[in-house]
Amino acid sequence: MSNLLVIALIPYVHVAAPPPTLPEAAGLAASLSLLRDLRVGRAGSLKGYRHDRFLPGWGRQYGACDTREIVLKRDGRGVRRDRSCRAVRGVWYSRYDGRRLTSTAQIDVDHLVPLANAWISGANSWSAARRRAFANDLKRPELVAVSEKVNLAKGGHSPANWRPPVRGYWCTYARSWITVKHHYDLRVTPREKKALGNMLRTCR
């Protein structure tokens, strides 16, 4: 009796390569146009908001790597990972405050448009899936590795009440904020819109 050769067919799943750099925000001219197009309204209530309604845990992205680890690898230099994809070594530059960081204990992955701000800007009516997608978005300039200290200072504030200490980053920050809010159709307040316009004036 002849031997039977059994071949196991394993489904092939295409996984896109992780983004090598922070996604680009809209250019100055486009940002000015998008800013004019943003819906303006009052901030909503924080009633019902919880961090875990957006982020019950970082989403799995590539293999064992979750969103946070992808951002740490993307934004750092000489990043080494362990078998669980956790960054264990590297150097990071915190764009908001200009600090050089050498330990992941010093780093937060910031949601440029904070989750709380998204909630009061329209995300309170989103589905759970859309909120998770927003919190793990690697296609827009929404996630950035910064110092824990500056991230705590920022909290859930919009540009109406907080701007990066490094003034030279205001242009990029405002363009990124506008890009994200426009993509997700999130409202801005009148004060927020005015602050964004003022920050765009620093673009050169």
N, C-alpha and C positions, 0 to 999 in steps of 0.2 A: 504494500500500500504506500503510495507516494506521500511524502510529507506535505503538509499544507502550510503555506506561508501566509500569515495573517498580518496585514498592514493596518495599523491604527491611523486613522485620518484625524489630524489635529487641526481645528479651524485656525486659519491665519487671521490675526487681527492687526490691522495697520495702525500704528501709533505714531502720530506726528512728533517731530523732534521738539524738545522744549525750546521756548523762545530764548535766543542768545542774549538779548538786551531788553531793557525796559521799552515797552511799546511806545511808538511816537505819538505825541499829542498832535492835534490839528495845528497847522501853521498859523501865523498871526492873522493874515487876512481871513482865513477860514474861521478862526476862533472869534473874530469880531462879528462875522456873519452868524455863526452859531449862537453867540451871546445874544444877539438881537432876536433870535428865533426861540430862545428858551421861554417857557411859560413862567410868568411871574405871579406870585401869590403869597398868601400868608403861610407861615410855618404851621404845620399840623401839630397834633398832640402826640406826646410820647406814650400815651396810654396804650398798654398792650405790648410795648417794645421789650424785647429781651435779646441779648446778644445771640443766644442759641436759636432764635428764630431765623437768623441768617446763617449762623456758623455753629451747628452742633458739633462740628469737628472739621478740620481742614480736609478738603476733598482729595481723594486719590487721583493722581495725574498720570504718572509714567512708572510702571513697575511698582516698586515699594515706595516711590516718592510721592509725598503729598504736596499740596500747593505751597505751603510755607517753605519746604525744602527746595522746591524748584526756584522760588524767588531768592532764597539765600545763595544758591549756586549761581543764578543769573546775575545777581548784583554784586557778588564778591569777586575777589582775585585769589587764585591759588587755593580754592576751596577743596578740602578733602572730606570725603564722606565715609561713614562706617557701612556695614552690610545692611543696615536698616534704612539707609539713605539719609541719615542725619548728619548735618554738617558738624565736623569736629575740629576743623582748622580752617583758617582763611583770614582775609583782611577785607573789611567793608568800609566804604565811605558813606557817611550819613549825609545825604544831599540837603536836608532841611537845616542842619546846624553845623555842617562842616567837620564833624568829628570823625576820627579814624578809629575803627573798632576792630578788635582782634579776638573777641569772644562772642559766641552766640548768646550768652547770658546778657550781653549789653544791647542786644538787637531786638526790635519788634518789626514784624511785617505790618506796615500801616495800610489801612484802607484810606486812600487819599480822600475820597468822599466817605466820611465815616458812616458806619452802619446806622447809627442813631440819626444822623442827618438825612440819610436816604429814607429812613422810616417816616420822618416828618415832612419829607418832600414828595411822598407818593408811594413809597415801597410798602406802606402799611396795607395797601390793597392788593399786593402781589401774591402770587401763589408761593408756596414753600419752595418749589423747585426754582422759581425765578430768583428768589432771595438767595438761595444757595449758589446759583450761577453767578450772581453779582459778587458775592463774598469770595468767590474763587476765580474771578475773571483774570486770565492771563493775556487776553487779547487787547484790552484797553489799558491805559496807564493808571490803573486803579490800585495796584499793589506795589509797594516799594519798601525796601529794607532801610530802616532808619534807626537812630539811637532810641533806646527805651525812654530815656529822659525827655527827648523832644516829643515823642509820641504821647507820653503822659501829659505834657503841657498842652498839646493840641486838643486832646480829648475828642469830643464830638462837635467841635466848633467849625463853622464855615469861615470863609475869608472875611466875612463881616466882622468877626471877632478874633481871628487868629491868622497870622501869616508866618511862613518859615523865617527864622532868625537870619538866615543867609538871604539878603535882599536880592542877590544875583540869581536866585532860584525862583523869584516871584513870577517871572514870565512863564517859565515851564510849568510851574505849579498852577497858575491860572488857566493856561491852555489845556492842561490835563484835566482840571476840574470841569471846565466847560465841555471838553470832549466826552467825559464820562456821563455828566448830567444830561447832555443832549442825546447820547446813545440810548440811555435808559428812560428818557422822557421824564426826568425829575424836575420839579419846580425849583425856582430860586426866589428868594425874598427880594424886595427892592434894595435893601441895604447890601445884600449879598451880590446882586448884579452890579451895583455901583462900585463895590470893592473890587470885583473881578475886572471891571473896565479900568480902574485905576492901576491895578497890577499889570494889565496888558500894556500900559504906557511905559513900563520899564523895558519892554522888548526892544532889542536893537539888532 
